[in-house]
Amino acid sequence: MKHLTEEQIFAFVNKDEEHVNLRKATRHLDSCLGCTKLLREIAALNLLLVLNKIQRKQEEAWALLRNCLSDYAVTNYASGQLSEEQKKEVEKHLQECALCR
């Protein structure tokens, strides 16, 4: 029996019916240890890529939050306890940052 190509296995992992017949690929994978091993390797790689993307998104979100106003700054701004210079900095940040508005 002919082995699945890497492209077909990638398509199978991604449920891409345009590039692989999922039913035939499933039947083949049920009986072919070589393709099943390659499937596991590709699925693990795919998972690592997804997790890497999620991690980058989280790092971007944390970077945005680190630049946000502290609770202390917001409280002091609201209660009028900041100097004019600090007040202007807070107001400038509020104009630019959707997260703090």
LINGI-V153504 format. One record per residue. N is the residue number from 1. RES is the residue in one letter. OMEGA is omega in radians with two decimals (* if undefined). D_LAST is the distance of its C-alpha to the last C-alpha in Angstrom with 2 decimals. Layout:
n=N res=RES omega=OMEGA d_last=D_LAST
n=N res=RES omega=OMEGA d_last=D_LAST
This chain:
n=1 res=M omega=-3.11 d_last=62.19
n=2 res=K omega=3.12 d_last=59.86
n=3 res=H omega=3.02 d_last=56.71
n=4 res=L omega=3.07 d_last=53.23
n=5 res=T omega=3.07 d_last=51.68
n=6 res=E omega=3.13 d_last=48.52
n=7 res=E omega=3.11 d_last=46.84
n=8 res=Q omega=3.14 d_last=47.99
n=9 res=I omega=3.04 d_last=46.74
n=10 res=F omega=3.13 d_last=43.29
n=11 res=A omega=3.11 d_last=43.31
n=12 res=F omega=3.14 d_last=44.48
n=13 res=V omega=-3.10 d_last=41.69
n=14 res=N omega=3.14 d_last=39.14
n=15 res=K omega=-3.09 d_last=41.06
n=16 res=D omega=-3.07 d_last=41.70
n=17 res=E omega=3.10 d_last=44.59
n=18 res=E omega=-3.04 d_last=45.02
n=19 res=H omega=3.10 d_last=46.34
n=20 res=V omega=3.03 d_last=48.16
n=21 res=N omega=-3.03 d_last=49.98
n=22 res=L omega=-3.12 d_last=48.19
n=23 res=R omega=3.13 d_last=51.19
n=24 res=K omega=3.13 d_last=53.68
n=25 res=A omega=3.12 d_last=51.46
n=26 res=T omega=3.12 d_last=51.08
n=27 res=R omega=3.14 d_last=54.86
n=28 res=H omega=-3.11 d_last=55.45
n=29 res=L omega=3.10 d_last=53.01
n=30 res=D omega=-3.06 d_last=54.75
n=31 res=S omega=-3.06 d_last=57.97
n=32 res=C omega=-3.12 d_last=57.07
n=33 res=L omega=-3.14 d_last=56.22
n=34 res=G omega=3.14 d_last=55.56
n=35 res=C omega=3.09 d_last=52.94
n=36 res=T omega=3.10 d_last=51.41
n=37 res=K omega=3.12 d_last=51.11
n=38 res=L omega=3.08 d_last=49.47
n=39 res=L omega=3.14 d_last=47.12
n=40 res=R omega=3.14 d_last=46.01
n=41 res=E omega=-3.13 d_last=45.46
n=42 res=I omega=3.11 d_last=43.47
n=43 res=A omega=3.11 d_last=41.40
n=44 res=A omega=3.10 d_last=40.66
n=45 res=L omega=3.12 d_last=39.68
n=46 res=N omega=3.12 d_last=37.46
n=47 res=L omega=3.10 d_last=35.76
n=48 res=L omega=3.12 d_last=35.25
n=49 res=L omega=3.11 d_last=33.66
n=50 res=V omega=3.14 d_last=31.26
n=51 res=L omega=3.10 d_last=30.40
n=52 res=N omega=3.12 d_last=29.97
n=53 res=K omega=3.11 d_last=27.50
n=54 res=I omega=-3.14 d_last=25.52
n=55 res=Q omega=3.12 d_last=25.67
n=56 res=R omega=3.11 d_last=24.43
n=57 res=K omega=3.11 d_last=21.40
n=58 res=Q omega=3.13 d_last=20.72
n=59 res=E omega=3.09 d_last=21.30
n=60 res=E omega=3.13 d_last=18.87
n=61 res=A omega=3.12 d_last=16.13
n=62 res=W omega=3.11 d_last=17.15
n=63 res=A omega=3.09 d_last=17.21
n=64 res=L omega=-3.11 d_last=13.58
n=65 res=L omega=3.12 d_last=12.76
n=66 res=R omega=3.14 d_last=15.25
n=67 res=N omega=-3.12 d_last=13.43
n=68 res=C omega=3.13 d_last=10.21
n=69 res=L omega=3.06 d_last=10.14
n=70 res=S omega=3.05 d_last=12.74
n=71 res=D omega=3.13 d_last=12.82
n=72 res=Y omega=-3.13 d_last=15.30
n=73 res=A omega=-3.14 d_last=13.25
n=74 res=V omega=3.14 d_last=10.49
n=75 res=T omega=-3.14 d_last=13.55
n=76 res=N omega=3.07 d_last=15.49
n=77 res=Y omega=-3.10 d_last=12.98
n=78 res=A omega=-3.11 d_last=12.72
n=79 res=S omega=3.07 d_last=16.50
n=80 res=G omega=-3.08 d_last=17.29
n=81 res=Q omega=-3.13 d_last=19.08
n=82 res=L omega=3.03 d_last=17.99
n=83 res=S omega=3.13 d_last=20.30
n=84 res=E omega=-3.14 d_last=19.60
n=85 res=E omega=3.12 d_last=19.29
n=86 res=Q omega=3.13 d_last=16.80
n=87 res=K omega=3.13 d_last=14.73
n=88 res=K omega=3.11 d_last=14.85
n=89 res=E omega=3.13 d_last=13.91
n=90 res=V omega=-3.12 d_last=10.72
n=91 res=E omega=3.09 d_last=9.90
n=92 res=K omega=3.13 d_last=11.08
n=93 res=H omega=-3.12 d_last=9.02
n=94 res=L omega=3.10 d_last=5.66
n=95 res=Q omega=-3.04 d_last=7.64
n=96 res=E omega=-2.98 d_last=8.80
n=97 res=C omega=3.12 d_last=6.59
n=98 res=A omega=-3.12 d_last=5.29
n=99 res=L omega=-3.08 d_last=5.73
n=100 res=C omega=-3.10 d_last=3.80
n=101 res=R omega=* d_last=0.00
